[in-house]
């Protein structure tokens, strides 16, 4: 299997509320392939999809009402600690719930966590070991 991630689909409780969050809080634009039943956002080489949680669970054949910590987070990396502070402040101003305030972290970076309307965690981070190109694409470097 090739090392590739092409699509992340979030099962959401209210598609319109989640669509509005990603449009109005994050400032993202849905792709033209979005419909009334699913919303797609083109990211750096992958897409994020929002899909009603019941429909996603039905498609996967699982219970749609799992609760608790989801054991994953999504990350949006930036180029400096100051960018983390500024972006978290902007997101909070627009209504995002800050779960963890920006701070230096044990692995040598600087990060914060916010939650979307379905409590999906987004880490807003500066990682000095993960340089970014002009387009925001990252490349892992050896930390030896």
Phi and psi restraints in degrees (value plus and minus 20) as a CYANA .aco file:
   2 UNK   PHI     -91.6   -51.6
   2 UNK   PSI     127.6   167.6
   3 UNK   PHI     -98.1   -58.1
   3 UNK   PSI      79.2   119.2
   4 UNK   PHI    -175.0  -135.0
   4 UNK   PSI     121.3   161.3
   5 UNK   PHI    -146.6  -106.6
   5 UNK   PSI     101.7   141.7
   6 UNK   PHI    -129.1   -89.1
   6 UNK   PSI     -48.1    -8.1
   7 UNK   PHI    -171.4  -131.4
   7 UNK   PSI     113.3   153.3
   8 UNK   PHI    -132.7   -92.7
   8 UNK   PSI     103.9   143.9
   9 UNK   PHI    -131.9   -91.9
   9 UNK   PSI     102.8   142.8
  10 UNK   PHI    -119.7   -79.7
  10 UNK   PSI     105.0   145.0
  11 UNK   PHI     -99.5   -59.5
  11 UNK   PSI      99.1   139.1
  12 UNK   PHI    -135.6   -95.6
  12 UNK   PSI     129.4   169.4
  13 UNK   PHI     -92.2   -52.2
  13 UNK   PSI     -58.0   -18.0
  14 UNK   PHI    -156.5  -116.5
  14 UNK   PSI      85.2   125.2
  15 UNK   PHI     -79.9   -39.9
  15 UNK   PSI     -63.2   -23.2
  16 UNK   PHI     -85.7   -45.7
  16 UNK   PSI     -62.2   -22.2
  17 UNK   PHI     -82.8   -42.8
  17 UNK   PSI     -63.8   -23.8
  18 UNK   PHI     -87.8   -47.8
  18 UNK   PSI     -61.5   -21.5
  19 UNK   PHI     -77.4   -37.4
  19 UNK   PSI     -67.0   -27.0
  20 UNK   PHI     -82.0   -42.0
  20 UNK   PSI     -58.9   -18.9
  21 UNK   PHI     -80.2   -40.2
  21 UNK   PSI     -71.4   -31.4
  22 UNK   PHI     -88.3   -48.3
  22 UNK   PSI     -51.3   -11.3
  23 UNK   PHI     -93.7   -53.7
  23 UNK   PSI     -73.2   -33.2
  24 UNK   PHI    -107.9   -67.9
  24 UNK   PSI     -51.2   -11.2
  25 UNK   PHI    -110.6   -70.6
  25 UNK   PSI     -71.5   -31.5
  26 UNK   PHI     -99.5   -59.5
  26 UNK   PSI     -44.9    -4.9
  27 UNK   PHI      57.8    97.8
  27 UNK   PSI       4.9    44.9
  28 UNK   PHI    -107.6   -67.6
  28 UNK   PSI     138.4   178.4
  29 UNK   PHI    -134.0   -94.0
  29 UNK   PSI     106.2   146.2
  30 UNK   PHI     -86.4   -46.4
  30 UNK   PSI     133.5   173.5
  31 UNK   PHI     -96.9   -56.9
  31 UNK   PSI     145.2   185.2
  32 UNK   PHI     -86.8   -46.8
  32 UNK   PSI     -38.8     1.2
  33 UNK   PHI    -101.2   -61.2
  33 UNK   PSI     -21.8    18.2
  34 UNK   PHI     -87.6   -47.6
  34 UNK   PSI     128.7   168.7
  35 UNK   PHI    -152.4  -112.4
  35 UNK   PSI    -194.2  -154.2
  36 UNK   PHI     -87.1   -47.1
  36 UNK   PSI     -39.5     0.5
  37 UNK   PHI    -122.7   -82.7
  37 UNK   PSI     -31.6     8.4
  38 UNK   PHI    -177.0  -137.0
  38 UNK   PSI     122.6   162.6
  39 UNK   PHI    -140.2  -100.2
  39 UNK   PSI     110.8   150.8
  40 UNK   PHI    -135.4   -95.4
  40 UNK   PSI     122.1   162.1
  41 UNK   PHI    -146.2  -106.2
  41 UNK   PSI     108.3   148.3
  42 UNK   PHI    -100.2   -60.2
  42 UNK   PSI     105.1   145.1
  43 UNK   PHI    -132.1   -92.1
  43 UNK   PSI    -185.2  -145.2
  44 UNK   PHI     -90.7   -50.7
  44 UNK   PSI      69.9   109.9
  45 UNK   PHI      61.1   101.1
  45 UNK   PSI     -27.5    12.5
  46 UNK   PHI    -155.3  -115.3
  46 UNK   PSI     152.6   192.6
  47 UNK   PHI    -141.5  -101.5
  47 UNK   PSI     129.8   169.8
  48 UNK   PHI    -128.5   -88.5
  48 UNK   PSI     110.6   150.6
  49 UNK   PHI    -137.6   -97.6
  49 UNK   PSI     122.2   162.2
  50 UNK   PHI    -130.5   -90.5
  50 UNK   PSI     108.9   148.9
  51 UNK   PHI    -163.5  -123.5
  51 UNK   PSI     118.5   158.5
  52 UNK   PHI     -73.5   -33.5
  52 UNK   PSI     113.7   153.7
  53 UNK   PHI     -80.1   -40.1
  53 UNK   PSI     -56.2   -16.2
  54 UNK   PHI     -85.4   -45.4
  54 UNK   PSI     -60.6   -20.6
  55 UNK   PHI     -87.3   -47.3
  55 UNK   PSI     -60.4   -20.4
  56 UNK   PHI     -86.0   -46.0
  56 UNK   PSI     -63.2   -23.2
  57 UNK   PHI     -83.7   -43.7
  57 UNK   PSI     -61.2   -21.2
  58 UNK   PHI     -81.9   -41.9
  58 UNK   PSI     -63.0   -23.0
  59 UNK   PHI     -81.4   -41.4
  59 UNK   PSI     -58.6   -18.6
  60 UNK   PHI    -107.4   -67.4
  60 UNK   PSI     -32.6     7.4
  61 UNK   PHI      54.2    94.2
  61 UNK   PSI      16.4    56.4
  62 UNK   PHI    -147.7  -107.7
  62 UNK   PSI     149.1   189.1
  63 UNK   PHI     -90.0   -50.0
  63 UNK   PSI     106.6   146.6
  64 UNK   PHI     -97.1   -57.1
  64 UNK   PSI     -24.9    15.1
  65 UNK   PHI    -133.9   -93.9
  65 UNK   PSI      14.6    54.6
  66 UNK   PHI     -82.9   -42.9
  66 UNK   PSI     126.5   166.5
  67 UNK   PHI    -148.7  -108.7
  67 UNK   PSI     151.1   191.1
  68 UNK   PHI      73.5   113.5
  68 UNK   PSI    -191.7  -151.7
  69 UNK   PHI     -84.0   -44.0
  69 UNK   PSI     112.0   152.0
  70 UNK   PHI    -103.3   -63.3
  70 UNK   PSI     -27.5    12.5
  71 UNK   PHI      46.8    86.8
  71 UNK   PSI       7.8    47.8
  72 UNK   PHI    -175.0  -135.0
  72 UNK   PSI     141.9   181.9
  73 UNK   PHI    -159.9  -119.9
  73 UNK   PSI     139.8   179.8
  74 UNK   PHI    -124.0   -84.0
  74 UNK   PSI     129.2   169.2
  75 UNK   PHI    -145.8  -105.8
  75 UNK   PSI     121.6   161.6
  76 UNK   PHI    -143.8  -103.8
  76 UNK   PSI      85.8   125.8
  77 UNK   PHI    -110.5   -70.5
  77 UNK   PSI     127.8   167.8
  78 UNK   PHI    -147.1  -107.1
  78 UNK   PSI    -199.5  -159.5
  79 UNK   PHI    -115.1   -75.1
  79 UNK   PSI     -23.7    16.3
  80 UNK   PHI    -181.5  -141.5
  80 UNK   PSI     143.5   183.5
  81 UNK   PHI     -81.7   -41.7
  81 UNK   PSI     -60.5   -20.5
  82 UNK   PHI     -80.7   -40.7
  82 UNK   PSI     -58.9   -18.9
  83 UNK   PHI     -83.4   -43.4
  83 UNK   PSI     -57.3   -17.3
  84 UNK   PHI     -78.8   -38.8
  84 UNK   PSI     -72.3   -32.3
  85 UNK   PHI     -76.9   -36.9
  85 UNK   PSI     -66.5   -26.5
  86 UNK   PHI     -85.7   -45.7
  86 UNK   PSI     -64.3   -24.3
  87 UNK   PHI     -87.3   -47.3
  87 UNK   PSI     -63.3   -23.3
  88 UNK   PHI     -81.7   -41.7
  88 UNK   PSI     -61.7   -21.7
  89 UNK   PHI     -82.1   -42.1
  89 UNK   PSI     -62.8   -22.8
  90 UNK   PHI     -83.4   -43.4
  90 UNK   PSI     -64.7   -24.7
  91 UNK   PHI     -84.8   -44.8
  91 UNK   PSI     -61.1   -21.1
  92 UNK   PHI     -84.5   -44.5
  92 UNK   PSI     -60.4   -20.4
  93 UNK   PHI     -78.4   -38.4
  93 UNK   PSI     -53.8   -13.8
  94 UNK   PHI    -107.4   -67.4
  94 UNK   PSI     -18.4    21.6
  95 UNK   PHI      89.7   129.7
  95 UNK   PSI     -19.5    20.5
  96 UNK   PHI     -89.5   -49.5
  96 UNK   PSI     123.3   163.3
  97 UNK   PHI    -108.1   -68.1
  97 UNK   PSI     100.2   140.2
  98 UNK   PHI    -103.0   -63.0
  98 UNK   PSI     100.5   140.5
  99 UNK   PHI    -108.2   -68.2
  99 UNK   PSI     -59.0   -19.0
 100 UNK   PHI    -160.8  -120.8
 100 UNK   PSI     105.3   145.3
 101 UNK   PHI     -86.4   -46.4
 101 UNK   PSI     134.3   174.3
 102 UNK   PHI     -78.0   -38.0
 102 UNK   PSI     115.1   155.1
 103 UNK   PHI    -180.8  -140.8
 103 UNK   PSI     139.0   179.0
 104 UNK   PHI     -86.6   -46.6
 104 UNK   PSI     122.0   162.0
 105 UNK   PHI    -141.1  -101.1
 105 UNK   PSI     140.4   180.4
 106 UNK   PHI     -76.0   -36.0
 106 UNK   PSI     -48.3    -8.3
 107 UNK   PHI    -107.3   -67.3
 107 UNK   PSI     -17.0    23.0
 108 UNK   PHI      82.9   122.9
 108 UNK   PSI     -16.8    23.2
 109 UNK   PHI    -129.0   -89.0
 109 UNK   PSI    -178.4  -138.4
 110 UNK   PHI    -165.5  -125.5
 110 UNK   PSI     105.4   145.4
 111 UNK   PHI    -173.5  -133.5
 111 UNK   PSI     149.3   189.3
 112 UNK   PHI    -165.2  -125.2
 112 UNK   PSI     143.5   183.5
 113 UNK   PHI    -148.3  -108.3
 113 UNK   PSI     116.8   156.8
 114 UNK   PHI    -143.1  -103.1
 114 UNK   PSI     143.4   183.4
 115 UNK   PHI    -141.3  -101.3
 115 UNK   PSI     122.7   162.7
 116 UNK   PHI    -104.1   -64.1
 116 UNK   PSI    -198.7  -158.7
 117 UNK   PHI     -80.1   -40.1
 117 UNK   PSI     -41.2    -1.2
 118 UNK   PHI    -122.1   -82.1
 118 UNK   PSI      -2.8    37.2
 119 UNK   PHI      43.2    83.2
 119 UNK   PSI       4.8    44.8
 120 UNK   PHI     -92.5   -52.5
 120 UNK   PSI     109.5   149.5
 121 UNK   PHI    -104.9   -64.9
 121 UNK   PSI     111.2   151.2
 122 UNK   PHI    -135.1   -95.1
 122 UNK   PSI      99.5   139.5
 123 UNK   PHI    -107.7   -67.7
 123 UNK   PSI     108.3   148.3
 124 UNK   PHI    -124.2   -84.2
 124 UNK   PSI      94.0   134.0
 125 UNK   PHI    -159.7  -119.7
 125 UNK   PSI     129.7   169.7
 126 UNK   PHI    -129.9   -89.9
 126 UNK   PSI     101.7   141.7
 127 UNK   PHI    -140.9  -100.9
 127 UNK   PSI      87.7   127.7
 128 UNK   PHI     -86.0   -46.0
 128 UNK   PSI     -34.0     6.0
 129 UNK   PHI    -114.0   -74.0
 129 UNK   PSI     -18.4    21.6
 130 UNK   PHI    -148.4  -108.4
 130 UNK   PSI      54.4    94.4
 131 UNK   PHI     -83.2   -43.2
 131 UNK   PSI     132.7   172.7
 132 UNK   PHI    -138.0   -98.0
 132 UNK   PSI     123.6   163.6
 133 UNK   PHI    -104.6   -64.6
 133 UNK   PSI    -195.8  -155.8
 134 UNK   PHI     -82.9   -42.9
 134 UNK   PSI     -40.5    -0.5
 135 UNK   PHI    -117.3   -77.3
 135 UNK   PSI     -17.5    22.5
 136 UNK   PHI      64.6   104.6
 136 UNK   PSI     -10.8    29.2
 137 UNK   PHI    -100.1   -60.1
 137 UNK   PSI     124.9   164.9
 138 UNK   PHI    -131.9   -91.9
 138 UNK   PSI     137.5   177.5
 139 UNK   PHI    -161.6  -121.6
 139 UNK   PSI     101.7   141.7
 140 UNK   PHI     -86.6   -46.6
 140 UNK   PSI     114.8   154.8
 141 UNK   PHI    -130.6   -90.6
 141 UNK   PSI     135.4   175.4
 142 UNK   PHI     -87.6   -47.6
 142 UNK   PSI     118.8   158.8
 143 UNK   PHI    -125.1   -85.1
 143 UNK   PSI      -0.1    39.9
